[in-house]
Amino acid sequence: MTAAQGGRMLALIAIVGLALNMRAVLSTVSPIAAAINEDIPLTTGSLALLGALPPIIFAAVGLLVPALASWLGGTRLALVALAAIALGNIGRGVAGDLSVLIGSSALALGGIGVANVLLPSLVKRYFPGRIVPVTAAAMAAMAIGTGVPAVVVNPLSETWGWNVALGVWGPFAIVAAVPWLLLLLRGRDSRDSLGGAAPTAPTGMRRVARSPLAWALLAAFTVAQWNIYAMFAWLPVVLVDIAAVTPQTAGIMLGIYAFMGLIVSLSLGAISRRMSDPTPFIHVAVAAFLVGYGGLILVPTGAPWAWVVLAGIGPTIMHVCLMLVGLRSRTPEGAVALSSFMQSFGYALGAAGPIAFGALHDASGRWDVPLAIMLLLALIGSVSAVALRRRRYVEDEWG
């Protein structure tokens, strides 16, 4: 293996390791909310806040990433992100009250928010000719990092307590930092690629906002976030109430929902090599949302596992959007600016998902009402896909 091949392999390991640590925070509270509630009272409002916190933090942090990448470079910024994820998870594990739980979650989510925006530009920087397969590999790792914690958090909580079940994920982020440190020592810092000419956050937002492509990506990405965060916050509760499953089974089903991202990512990586445009997958994702939510509304006890599987295919929209960031930008600078615009505003709008879902349930006393609203909002994704079919680059549109 040549030095260049070794460097690319190390970069791939680093990117996949980063992706593995970007979602455990999201899927580990709702399955064990009852256990946490025995020590830290969790009201409907606090659960809604914890569900809405990820997109709020992601939106705020995402605006800063272009400037941070220009200042620190991509490699150093990835290390900062992993440090925040590690410390935040460990802090959740020692939380003794709601303020510490929320504060530690916010710290971990801040690191994840940086990684969210940075990841597409790192893929474009290290693998400019293999954006789709490498992004698919990162998305598959992200799905594993979402699904495994959701499945095992209940057994961990029952055996070792909820503190261990939340805190055990911190050391994984520390391990994931090792290949980034090695890249830094090898002189493979991406400061030159992501810095210098990269726009600052305010300038970047104004420039990218001139691009119709950016707005179409934002609309599609927002649809994914509305649904993803509403489901992570409420799906176990919904399934227990309307599908007659136990809390343990509901936690496993949330893991299945998350694991569908792994199957989708692997499929996208294989199929997209023979396709010049991945946007048709957005239509497939919207159809899966419609059937999955429709099943939960009309016959929730008929085939709940099938409805969850189909709903889990819906977040394919997000995967396609992340691929398009690399495919619809000419440079890593353009990718980080487009990613920042799409993710910051997409997460900000997506934060309404968990809050609106809970509020609609409280107002109606039914779960089919918020499910029906999510079903209708998913249709926006298909409209956006039509606008994204035309191949162009964001740098050409922002002037």
Secondary structure, DSSP 8 states (H G I E B T S, - for coil): --HHHHHHHHHHHHHHHHHHTSSGGGSSSGGGHHHHHTTS---HHHHHHHHHHHHHHHHHHHTTHHHHHHHH-HHHHHHHHHHHHHHHHHHHHT--SHHHHHHHHHHHHHHHHHHHHHHHHHHHHH-TT-HHHHHHHHHHHHHHHHHHHHHHHHHHHHHH-HHHHHHTTHHHHHHHHHHHHHHHHTT---HHHHSSSS--HHHHHHHHTT-HHHHHHHHHHHHHHHHHHHHHHHHHHHHHHHS---HHHHHHHHHHHHHHHHHHHHHHHHHGGG-S--THHHHHHHHHHHHHHHHHHH-TTTSHHHHHHHHHHTTHHHHHHHHHHHHT-SSHHHHHHHHHHHHHHHHHHHTHHHHHHHHHHHHHS-SHHHHHHHHHHHHHHHHHHHHH-S---HHHHH-
